[in-house]
Amino acid sequence: MIDFNHVSKIYKGTDTKALDDVSLHIDKGEFVFVVGASGAGKSTFLKILMREEVPTAGDVIVDGQSLNALKARKVPYYRRKLGIVFQDFRLIPTKTVYENVAFAMHVIGASQKDISRRVAYALSLVGLSAKSKSLPTQLSGGEQQRVALARALVNDAEVIIADEPTGNIDPEMSKDIVDLLEQINLNKGTTIIMVTHEVDLISNYHKRIIEIKNGHIISDSAHPEVAAENIQAIQGEAPMNAPSGYYHAPTEDAEIESFLMNYGNDKPDDPSEDADA
């Protein structure tokens, strides 16, 4: 479903390769942990996957579609396949749980009937049906992250990208969130890609682990006990408890930063582009 083919990324004004000749394949329905020290390349990996950045070299194919060749006005439609969960929850403080989840559907112009049906279903999946009228400030950190997960699920995303989703909650709640992601993966077949620095969490789940260091994939293993040893070894080289860097400023409402910089929203056609994608 997801292929990185010899992908490299060099940002303008630097000589450093944030990613260097990265190749990997992720099957539909896989659950993958992505780990590495701060600055290893995890953030760039996510940005490319979300089509926030384009590789300097190589190609990225998602569900048969080349992200390199994707027209700018088609990017929002691609992002509708993705459910994105952030470390800092990204909830609108003035909206209820229901309204926060529904907002993801309002943005794409869904009908009220579909919104009501899908939001109720998403909240039931994360066990928050009884909290639909609550404000984020009335919830625990774990509950807020469940709302963020419901928002990621509500448009029936094919892929959930969880960027340090347990970074702001305690260990017990962290396990609840990963358990929930695992349940969604098993029951719905949703592909899960979770960036984390938490070795203890990884050791509890028998999932594939991709470890990135200095822009390279240095470990890609289905055996978490082996990868955990590598992770512990690099913990002393650079801090791993920092967020991956994608959208690191906390939300200040502004309609959830125009729904996370127009994630999933329609954009007007760019007359400079061809009519067909």
Secondary structure as UniProt FT lines:
FT   STRAND          2..10
FT   TURN            12..13
FT   STRAND          17..26
FT   TURN            28..29
FT   STRAND          31..35
FT   TURN            38..39
FT   HELIX           42..49
FT   TURN            50..51
FT   STRAND          57..62
FT   TURN            63..64
FT   STRAND          65..66
FT   TURN            68..69
FT   HELIX           72..74
FT   HELIX           75..79
FT   TURN            80..81
FT   STRAND          82..85
FT   TURN            87..88
FT   TURN            93..94
FT   HELIX           97..106
FT   TURN            107..109
FT   HELIX           112..125
FT   TURN            126..127
FT   HELIX           129..131
FT   TURN            132..133
FT   HELIX           136..138
FT   HELIX           141..153
FT   TURN            154..155
FT   STRAND          159..163
FT   TURN            165..168
FT   HELIX           171..188
FT   STRAND          191..195
FT   HELIX           199..203
FT   STRAND          208..213
FT   TURN            214..215
FT   STRAND          216..221
FT   HELIX           224..235
FT   TURN            236..237
FT   TURN            246..247
FT   HELIX           254..262
FT   TURN            263..264
FT   TURN            271..272
//
